[in-house]
Amino acid sequence: MIWARSTLYFAKDDIDALTKRIYDALNPGGIFISFQNGLTHERTKPDIMALSWMPMALMGQDMGIDQGIIADAMLRAGFKSVRSRTIDTPMVLMDLDIGRKG
């Protein structure tokens, strides 16, 4: 199992290559779990994340990852099944993506 929590922002410009490396590192049947603050495609929700990342975005460092980006990268990397859901945590809505290697 590989777990990534609020860390994939740093690799978002090359998320396909990173996801493929994760896929290759897993044994058959292995699981990759991503737990990130996913922004809606309009980049307006969750409110707290859109506001907290705004100063960085204005300085040219976009840390947001749109919902669905990681799940799509998992599918392109070859994961057999991918499940996604949004979870309401006490702080903010988080996106949970789980991919299983075939």
CYANA upper distance limits for C-alpha pairs under 8 A (distance plus 0.5 A):
  1 MET  CA     26 LEU  CA      7.60
  1 MET  CA     30 GLY  CA      6.06
  1 MET  CA     31 ILE  CA      5.22
  1 MET  CA     32 PHE  CA      6.25
  1 MET  CA     33 ILE  CA      8.05
  2 ILE  CA     22 ILE  CA      8.07
  2 ILE  CA     26 LEU  CA      8.28
  2 ILE  CA     31 ILE  CA      6.90
  2 ILE  CA     32 PHE  CA      5.29
  2 ILE  CA     33 ILE  CA      6.69
  3 TRP  CA     32 PHE  CA      6.53
  3 TRP  CA     33 ILE  CA      5.32
  3 TRP  CA     34 SER  CA      6.53
  3 TRP  CA     35 PHE  CA      8.40
  4 ALA  CA      8 LEU  CA      7.48
  4 ALA  CA     32 PHE  CA      8.43
  4 ALA  CA     33 ILE  CA      6.72
  4 ALA  CA     34 SER  CA      5.33
  4 ALA  CA     35 PHE  CA      6.72
  4 ALA  CA     36 GLN  CA      8.44
  5 ARG  CA     34 SER  CA      6.46
  5 ARG  CA     35 PHE  CA      5.20
  5 ARG  CA     36 GLN  CA      6.33
  6 SER  CA     34 SER  CA      8.48
  6 SER  CA     35 PHE  CA      6.75
  6 SER  CA     36 GLN  CA      5.19
  6 SER  CA     37 ASN  CA      7.29
  7 THR  CA     36 GLN  CA      8.02
  8 LEU  CA     12 LYS  CA      6.61
  8 LEU  CA     15 ILE  CA      8.23
  8 LEU  CA     36 GLN  CA      8.07
  9 TYR  CA     63 MET  CA      5.92
  9 TYR  CA     64 GLY  CA      7.12
  9 TYR  CA     65 ILE  CA      7.03
 10 PHE  CA     63 MET  CA      7.85
 11 ALA  CA     15 ILE  CA      6.10
 11 ALA  CA     18 LEU  CA      7.65
 12 LYS  CA     65 ILE  CA      7.57
 14 ASP  CA     18 LEU  CA      7.00
 15 ILE  CA     19 THR  CA      6.43
 15 ILE  CA     70 ILE  CA      7.94
 15 ILE  CA     73 ALA  CA      7.27
 16 ASP  CA     20 LYS  CA      6.62
 16 ASP  CA     73 ALA  CA      5.87
 16 ASP  CA     74 MET  CA      8.36
 16 ASP  CA     76 ARG  CA      7.92
 16 ASP  CA     77 ALA  CA      7.46
 17 ALA  CA     21 ARG  CA      6.78
 18 LEU  CA     22 ILE  CA      6.75
 19 THR  CA     23 TYR  CA      6.61
 19 THR  CA     73 ALA  CA      6.88
 19 THR  CA     74 MET  CA      6.70
 19 THR  CA     77 ALA  CA      6.78
 20 LYS  CA     24 ASP  CA      6.61
 20 LYS  CA     74 MET  CA      8.21
 20 LYS  CA     77 ALA  CA      5.37
 20 LYS  CA     78 GLY  CA      8.34
 21 ARG  CA     25 ALA  CA      6.67
 22 ILE  CA     26 LEU  CA      6.99
 22 ILE  CA     32 PHE  CA      8.00
 23 TYR  CA     32 PHE  CA      8.21
 23 TYR  CA     77 ALA  CA      7.16
 23 TYR  CA     78 GLY  CA      7.95
 23 TYR  CA     79 PHE  CA      7.63
 23 TYR  CA    101 LYS  CA      7.34
 26 LEU  CA     30 GLY  CA      5.78
 26 LEU  CA     31 ILE  CA      7.80
 26 LEU  CA    101 LYS  CA      7.72
 27 ASN  CA    101 LYS  CA      7.99
 28 PRO  CA    101 LYS  CA      6.10
 28 PRO  CA    102 GLY  CA      6.09
 29 GLY  CA    100 ARG  CA      6.50
 29 GLY  CA    101 LYS  CA      5.46
 29 GLY  CA    102 GLY  CA      5.98
 30 GLY  CA    100 ARG  CA      6.27
 30 GLY  CA    101 LYS  CA      5.85
 30 GLY  CA    102 GLY  CA      8.39
 31 ILE  CA     98 ILE  CA      7.36
 31 ILE  CA     99 GLY  CA      6.15
 31 ILE  CA    100 ARG  CA      5.08
 31 ILE  CA    101 LYS  CA      6.83
 32 PHE  CA     98 ILE  CA      6.25
 32 PHE  CA     99 GLY  CA      5.67
 32 PHE  CA    100 ARG  CA      7.00
 33 ILE  CA     96 LEU  CA      7.67
 33 ILE  CA     97 ASP  CA      6.35
 33 ILE  CA     98 ILE  CA      5.09
 33 ILE  CA     99 GLY  CA      7.05
 34 SER  CA     70 ILE  CA      8.24
 34 SER  CA     95 ASP  CA      8.25
 34 SER  CA     96 LEU  CA      6.22
 34 SER  CA     97 ASP  CA      5.63
 34 SER  CA     98 ILE  CA      6.92
 35 PHE  CA     94 MET  CA      7.03
 35 PHE  CA     95 ASP  CA      6.15
 35 PHE  CA     96 LEU  CA      5.15
 35 PHE  CA     97 ASP  CA      7.10
 36 GLN  CA     94 MET  CA      6.11
 36 GLN  CA     95 ASP  CA      5.83
 36 GLN  CA     96 LEU  CA      7.25
 37 ASN  CA     49 MET  CA      7.83
 37 ASN  CA     64 GLY  CA      8.24
 37 ASN  CA     65 ILE  CA      7.79
 37 ASN  CA     92 VAL  CA      8.22
 37 ASN  CA     93 LEU  CA      7.22
 37 ASN  CA     94 MET  CA      5.19
 37 ASN  CA     95 ASP  CA      6.39
 38 GLY  CA     46 PRO  CA      8.33
 38 GLY  CA     64 GLY  CA      7.60
 38 GLY  CA     65 ILE  CA      5.94
 38 GLY  CA     66 ASP  CA      5.73
 38 GLY  CA     67 GLN  CA      5.22
 38 GLY  CA     68 GLY  CA      8.48
 38 GLY  CA     93 LEU  CA      8.38
 38 GLY  CA     94 MET  CA      6.77
 38 GLY  CA     95 ASP  CA      6.05
 39 LEU  CA     43 ARG  CA      5.75
 39 LEU  CA     44 THR  CA      7.50
 39 LEU  CA     45 LYS  CA      6.16
 39 LEU  CA     46 PRO  CA      6.78
 39 LEU  CA     49 MET  CA      8.09
 39 LEU  CA     50 ALA  CA      7.82
 39 LEU  CA     64 GLY  CA      6.96
 39 LEU  CA     65 ILE  CA      6.49
 39 LEU  CA     66 ASP  CA      5.11
 39 LEU  CA     67 GLN  CA      6.07
 40 THR  CA     44 THR  CA      6.87
 40 THR  CA     45 LYS  CA      6.01
 40 THR  CA     46 PRO  CA      7.88
 40 THR  CA     66 ASP  CA      6.23
 40 THR  CA     67 GLN  CA      6.20
 41 HIS  CA     66 ASP  CA      6.23
 41 HIS  CA     67 GLN  CA      7.32
 43 ARG  CA     50 ALA  CA      6.91
 43 ARG  CA     66 ASP  CA      7.84
 44 THR  CA     50 ALA  CA      6.18
 45 LYS  CA     49 MET  CA      7.64
 45 LYS  CA     50 ALA  CA      6.69
 46 PRO  CA     50 ALA  CA      6.77
 46 PRO  CA     92 VAL  CA      7.40
 46 PRO  CA     93 LEU  CA      6.81
 47 ASP  CA     51 LEU  CA      6.70
 48 ILE  CA     52 SER  CA      6.49
 48 ILE  CA     92 VAL  CA      7.64
 49 MET  CA     53 TRP  CA      6.48
 49 MET  CA     92 VAL  CA      8.26
 50 ALA  CA     54 MET  CA      6.69
 51 LEU  CA     55 PRO  CA      8.46
 53 TRP  CA     57 ALA  CA      6.68
 53 TRP  CA     62 ASP  CA      8.02
 53 TRP  CA     63 MET  CA      7.25
 53 TRP  CA     64 GLY  CA      7.71
 54 MET  CA     58 LEU  CA      6.60
 55 PRO  CA     59 MET  CA      6.91
 56 MET  CA     60 GLY  CA      6.97
 56 MET  CA     61 GLN  CA      5.71
 56 MET  CA     62 ASP  CA      6.87
 56 MET  CA     63 MET  CA      7.92
 57 ALA  CA     61 GLN  CA      5.43
 57 ALA  CA     62 ASP  CA      5.12
 57 ALA  CA     63 MET  CA      7.70
 65 ILE  CA     69 ILE  CA      7.40
 67 GLN  CA     95 ASP  CA      7.70
 68 GLY  CA     72 ASP  CA      6.47
 69 ILE  CA     73 ALA  CA      6.71
 70 ILE  CA     74 MET  CA      6.69
 70 ILE  CA     97 ASP  CA      7.65
 71 ALA  CA     75 LEU  CA      6.95
 71 ALA  CA     82 VAL  CA      7.01
 71 ALA  CA     83 ARG  CA      8.10
 71 ALA  CA     84 SER  CA      7.53
 71 ALA  CA     97 ASP  CA      6.46
 71 ALA  CA     98 ILE  CA      8.26
 71 ALA  CA     99 GLY  CA      8.20
 72 ASP  CA     76 ARG  CA      6.80
 73 ALA  CA     77 ALA  CA      6.60
 74 MET  CA     78 GLY  CA      7.03
 74 MET  CA     79 PHE  CA      6.13
 74 MET  CA     82 VAL  CA      7.57
 74 MET  CA     99 GLY  CA      6.91
 75 LEU  CA     79 PHE  CA      5.80
 75 LEU  CA     80 LYS  CA      7.91
 75 LEU  CA     81 SER  CA      8.13
 75 LEU  CA     82 VAL  CA      7.44
 78 GLY  CA    101 LYS  CA      7.84
 79 PHE  CA     99 GLY  CA      6.25
 79 PHE  CA    100 ARG  CA      6.04
 79 PHE  CA    101 LYS  CA      5.24
 79 PHE  CA    102 GLY  CA      6.97
 80 LYS  CA     99 GLY  CA      7.70
 80 LYS  CA    100 ARG  CA      6.21
 80 LYS  CA    101 LYS  CA      5.88
 80 LYS  CA    102 GLY  CA      5.47
 81 SER  CA     99 GLY  CA      6.15
 81 SER  CA    100 ARG  CA      5.92
 81 SER  CA    101 LYS  CA      7.87
 81 SER  CA    102 GLY  CA      8.44
 82 VAL  CA     97 ASP  CA      7.42
 82 VAL  CA     98 ILE  CA      6.03
 82 VAL  CA     99 GLY  CA      4.85
 82 VAL  CA    100 ARG  CA      7.07
 83 ARG  CA     97 ASP  CA      6.22
 83 ARG  CA     98 ILE  CA      5.74
 83 ARG  CA     99 GLY  CA      7.07
 84 SER  CA     95 ASP  CA      7.63
 84 SER  CA     96 LEU  CA      6.07
 84 SER  CA     97 ASP  CA      4.92
 84 SER  CA     98 ILE  CA      6.92
 85 ARG  CA     95 ASP  CA      6.41
 85 ARG  CA     96 LEU  CA      5.89
 85 ARG  CA     97 ASP  CA      7.22
 86 THR  CA     93 LEU  CA      6.98
 86 THR  CA     94 MET  CA      6.08
 86 THR  CA     95 ASP  CA      4.99
 86 THR  CA     96 LEU  CA      6.56
 87 ILE  CA     93 LEU  CA      6.10
 87 ILE  CA     94 MET  CA      5.72
 87 ILE  CA     95 ASP  CA      6.72
 87 ILE  CA     96 LEU  CA      7.54
 88 ASP  CA     92 VAL  CA      6.78
 88 ASP  CA     93 LEU  CA      5.02
 88 ASP  CA     94 MET  CA      6.95
 89 THR  CA     93 LEU  CA      6.26
 89 THR  CA     94 MET  CA      7.35
